[in-house]
Amino acid sequence: MYDDAQPDDGARVLVDRLWPRGISKDRAALTLWLKDVAPSTALRHWFGHDPARWDEFQKRYRAELDANPDAVQQLLAFARKGKLTLLYGARDTEHNEAVVLLQRLNALLAA
């Protein structure tokens, strides 16, 4: 989310429940803010971006995604139409919800 939008980004979808600090809506250049696909507030607070909790976070978040197929289907629709860029506010590029979502979307697209 902290990198500028690029012409080849395709659909730019924010997958966080909270708006990232210091980012204007103009700079974000969003196609959609899909709060419904973000981790629950309780899960987000529990995880706290602690890499030691990453494995359990992934497991719990996947369960939340399983319980919310409509939001995942919205992302799949964008992915099937062309390029999809998942945006998130975390500074950690390896331990965030977009990583889990990308894995889920790739699995569904390959099925």
N, C-alpha and C positions, 0 to 999 in steps of 0.2 A: 504494500500500500504506500510505502514511502518512496518508491520509484515513480518517476513520471510516466503517464500513459504513453503508449507507443501506438502508431497507426496500425500495426499488425496484431494488436492485443485481442481482437475479436470482441466477444461479449465480456465485459468486465463486471464481475459479480463479487460484492463484498459478502463474506461468509462469517462475519463476526456479529455478535449480538450488540456490541457497543461500538460507537463511532470512534475511529482511531484519533488519538490526540494530535493536534497540530496540523491536521489535514483539512483543507477546505473542500467543500462539495464540488466546486469547480475543478480543482486540481485532481480530485479523485476520478472524475470523468466516468462515473458508474453507469452501467446498463441497468443494474438492479442491486438493491440491498436486501439480501435474503436472510433476514434474522432467524427465520424458522428452521434453517438448516444448521445454525450455530449450536455449539454445545449449550446445554442448560446452564443457567446461572449457578446452580449448585455444583455442577461438574466443573465449570470454569473456575469457581472459587477453590474447590478441592484441589484441582491440578496446580493452579498458581504458577504455571510455566516452569515447574520443577522437573528437570529431565529424569530424576529418579522415579517419578510417577508416570513417566511416558507410556510404558507398556500397559499399565492398568488404565490410564486415560484412554488409550486407543480402544481397549476392550469395552469400556463403558460408553464411549462415544459411538462406537459401532452399534451398540444396543439401542442407543437413542435414535440413530439413523434408521435402524430397522423398524422402530416404532413410528417413524415419520417419513414414509415413502413418498408422499406428495412433494415435499421439499426437494428430495433427491431427484425426483422425476423432472422438476423444473430445471435443475442443472443439466440433467441428461438431454433435455430438449435443446438447450443452448449448444451442448457439445456435439449433438448430431447435426446441427445446422452449420457448424464451422468451429473456429477456434474459440476456446473459453479460457479466460484468465480468472483464476480464483484469487481474490484479494483478502488480506487479513492484516490485523494491526500488530501482531506479535513481531518482535525484533528477531526472535529465534526462528530461522528458516527451516529447521529440521524437526522441531517439536511444536507443532501447532495444528489446529483443526484442518487447515487446507491440505496438509499432507495426508491425513486420514481420508478426507473427501476425495482427493485425487486417486488414491488407491481404490476406493469404492467405485468411483466413476469408471476407471479403467477396467475393473473387473466386470462391471455391468455392460460396458460397451463391447467387451471381448466375448461375452456370453451369447 
